């Protein structure tokens, strides 16, 4: 089921308005020019503006229609691999890896390892469409 852009945009407008209203209700902190209400106000206002842009179709003319390329033989080849069924467990596993290892190795090395693993995984899936090897490209991300 696909929702029309107008419905999705109006939902985001309502969600942004609720966040902005919730931020508006927070009491200010005495002696500080910026209180805890600013962040929800800014996020809610931005979300509502983006929802309006989606609802009115602003920027829709810049989108290109997707070109469908016919598959040889009629049906695409199903994905294969020993661990293909476990691909949904990769994000939680990487999150647990970060929690366990980040204190010992630091953020930079841990983040680099996570990027390397996800890029290597996308190269196995075939979702990496770069011309250079993915390990070389991930060094610059």
C-alpha contacts under 8 A as a table, 3 or more apart, distances in Angstrom:
res1	aa1	res2	aa2	distance
3	X	7	X	6.51
3	X	8	X	6.65
4	X	7	X	5.51
4	X	8	X	6.53
5	X	8	X	5.10
5	X	9	X	5.87
5	X	54	X	6.13
5	X	55	X	5.68
5	X	57	X	7.46
6	X	9	X	5.11
6	X	10	X	6.10
6	X	54	X	6.75
6	X	55	X	4.05
6	X	56	X	6.88
6	X	57	X	7.85
7	X	10	X	5.23
7	X	11	X	6.16
7	X	55	X	7.02
8	X	11	X	5.09
8	X	12	X	6.30
8	X	51	X	7.41
8	X	54	X	7.54
8	X	55	X	7.07
9	X	12	X	5.10
9	X	13	X	6.20
9	X	50	X	7.57
9	X	51	X	4.07
9	X	52	X	5.85
9	X	53	X	7.31
9	X	54	X	4.92
9	X	55	X	4.29
9	X	56	X	7.99
10	X	13	X	4.89
10	X	14	X	6.22
10	X	51	X	6.07
10	X	52	X	6.86
10	X	55	X	6.14
11	X	14	X	5.14
11	X	15	X	6.17
11	X	51	X	7.32
12	X	15	X	4.94
12	X	16	X	5.93
12	X	47	X	6.33
12	X	48	X	5.97
12	X	50	X	7.60
12	X	51	X	4.77
12	X	52	X	7.95
13	X	16	X	5.13
13	X	17	X	6.03
13	X	47	X	6.59
13	X	48	X	4.01
13	X	49	X	7.03
13	X	50	X	7.68
13	X	51	X	4.88
13	X	52	X	6.33
14	X	17	X	5.05
14	X	18	X	6.12
14	X	48	X	7.02
15	X	18	X	5.12
15	X	19	X	6.26
15	X	44	X	7.37
15	X	47	X	7.52
15	X	48	X	7.24
16	X	19	X	5.08
16	X	20	X	6.09
16	X	43	X	7.24
16	X	44	X	3.91
16	X	45	X	5.95
16	X	46	X	7.27
16	X	47	X	4.84
16	X	48	X	4.51
17	X	20	X	5.06
17	X	21	X	5.99
17	X	44	X	5.86
17	X	45	X	6.89
17	X	48	X	6.20
18	X	21	X	5.07
18	X	22	X	6.07
18	X	44	X	7.21
19	X	22	X	5.07
19	X	23	X	6.18
19	X	40	X	5.83
19	X	41	X	6.81
19	X	43	X	7.44
19	X	44	X	4.80
20	X	23	X	5.05
20	X	24	X	6.07
20	X	40	X	5.64
20	X	41	X	4.31
20	X	42	X	7.29
20	X	43	X	7.32
20	X	44	X	4.47
20	X	45	X	6.18
21	X	24	X	4.93
21	X	25	X	6.42
21	X	41	X	7.41
22	X	25	X	5.30
22	X	26	X	6.88
22	X	40	X	7.24
22	X	41	X	7.99
23	X	26	X	5.43
23	X	36	X	7.69
23	X	37	X	4.55
23	X	38	X	6.85
23	X	39	X	7.41
23	X	40	X	4.79
23	X	41	X	5.27
24	X	37	X	5.98
24	X	40	X	7.99
24	X	41	X	6.65
25	X	37	X	7.55
26	X	36	X	6.90
26	X	37	X	5.43
27	X	35	X	7.90
27	X	36	X	7.75
27	X	37	X	7.27
28	X	32	X	7.93
28	X	34	X	7.90
28	X	35	X	5.19
28	X	36	X	6.81
28	X	37	X	7.03
29	X	32	X	5.83
29	X	34	X	7.91
29	X	35	X	5.45
29	X	36	X	7.44
32	X	35	X	6.31
34	X	37	X	7.86
34	X	38	X	6.59
35	X	38	X	6.09
36	X	39	X	6.59
36	X	40	X	7.97
37	X	40	X	5.90
37	X	41	X	6.28
38	X	41	X	5.10
38	X	42	X	6.10
39	X	42	X	5.25
39	X	43	X	6.11
40	X	43	X	5.13
40	X	44	X	5.72
41	X	44	X	5.18
41	X	45	X	5.93
42	X	45	X	5.20
42	X	46	X	6.06
43	X	46	X	5.14
43	X	47	X	6.00
44	X	47	X	5.06
44	X	48	X	6.06
45	X	48	X	5.11
45	X	49	X	6.15
46	X	49	X	5.10
46	X	50	X	6.12
47	X	50	X	5.12
47	X	51	X	6.04
48	X	51	X	4.95
48	X	52	X	6.19
49	X	52	X	5.06
49	X	53	X	6.26
50	X	53	X	4.98
50	X	54	X	6.23
51	X	54	X	5.07
51	X	55	X	6.03
52	X	55	X	4.98
52	X	56	X	6.06
53	X	56	X	5.37
53	X	57	X	5.97
53	X	58	X	5.05
53	X	59	X	7.77
54	X	57	X	5.04
54	X	58	X	6.24
55	X	58	X	7.85
57	X	60	X	5.23
58	X	61	X	7.65
59	X	62	X	5.46
59	X	63	X	7.27
60	X	63	X	5.57
61	X	64	X	7.88
70	X	74	X	7.70
71	X	74	X	5.74
71	X	75	X	6.42
71	X	76	X	6.14
72	X	75	X	7.33
72	X	76	X	7.71
73	X	76	X	7.69
79	X	84	X	7.35
79	X	125	X	7.78
80	X	84	X	6.40
81	X	84	X	5.26
82	X	85	X	7.77
83	X	86	X	5.34
83	X	87	X	6.86
84	X	87	X	5.57
85	X	88	X	7.50
86	X	89	X	5.58
86	X	90	X	7.35
87	X	90	X	5.54
88	X	91	X	6.91
89	X	92	X	5.72
89	X	93	X	6.09
90	X	93	X	5.06
90	X	94	X	6.06
91	X	94	X	5.12
91	X	95	X	6.18
92	X	95	X	4.96
92	X	96	X	6.20
93	X	96	X	5.17
93	X	97	X	6.06
94	X	97	X	4.83
94	X	98	X	6.12
94	X	114	X	6.65
95	X	98	X	5.08
95	X	99	X	6.35
96	X	99	X	5.07
96	X	100	X	6.21
97	X	100	X	5.29
97	X	101	X	5.91
97	X	102	X	7.95
98	X	101	X	5.33
98	X	102	X	5.30
98	X	110	X	6.55
98	X	111	X	7.88
99	X	102	X	5.91
99	X	103	X	7.78
100	X	103	X	7.21
101	X	104	X	5.49
101	X	105	X	6.08
101	X	106	X	7.72
101	X	110	X	6.94
102	X	105	X	5.38
102	X	106	X	4.91
102	X	107	X	5.69
102	X	110	X	5.87
103	X	106	X	5.55
103	X	107	X	7.82
105	X	108	X	7.97
105	X	109	X	6.11
105	X	110	X	6.30
106	X	109	X	6.01
106	X	110	X	6.24
107	X	110	X	5.22
107	X	111	X	5.82
108	X	111	X	5.27
108	X	112	X	6.06
109	X	112	X	5.05
109	X	113	X	6.20
110	X	113	X	5.16
110	X	114	X	6.27
111	X	114	X	5.04
111	X	115	X	6.13
112	X	115	X	5.13
112	X	116	X	6.05
113	X	116	X	4.99
113	X	117	X	6.13
114	X	117	X	5.16
114	X	118	X	6.20
115	X	118	X	5.22
115	X	119	X	6.00
115	X	138	X	6.96
116	X	119	X	5.19
116	X	120	X	6.02
116	X	135	X	6.85
116	X	138	X	6.48
117	X	120	X	5.11
117	X	121	X	6.06
118	X	121	X	4.95
118	X	122	X	6.17
119	X	122	X	5.06
119	X	123	X	6.20
119	X	128	X	7.64
119	X	134	X	6.28
119	X	135	X	7.08
119	X	138	X	6.62
120	X	123	X	5.05
120	X	124	X	6.42
120	X	134	X	6.74
120	X	135	X	6.97
121	X	124	X	5.15
121	X	125	X	6.34
122	X	125	X	5.00
122	X	126	X	6.11
122	X	127	X	5.23
122	X	128	X	5.42
123	X	126	X	5.17
123	X	127	X	6.23
123	X	128	X	5.03
123	X	134	X	6.54
124	X	127	X	7.74
125	X	128	X	7.59
126	X	129	X	7.11
128	X	134	X	7.18
130	X	133	X	7.24
130	X	134	X	7.10
132	X	136	X	6.90
132	X	137	X	6.75
133	X	136	X	5.53
133	X	137	X	6.57
134	X	137	X	5.02
134	X	138	X	5.92
135	X	138	X	5.22
135	X	139	X	6.53
136	X	139	X	5.51
136	X	140	X	7.58
137	X	140	X	5.77
137	X	141	X	7.09
138	X	141	X	5.18
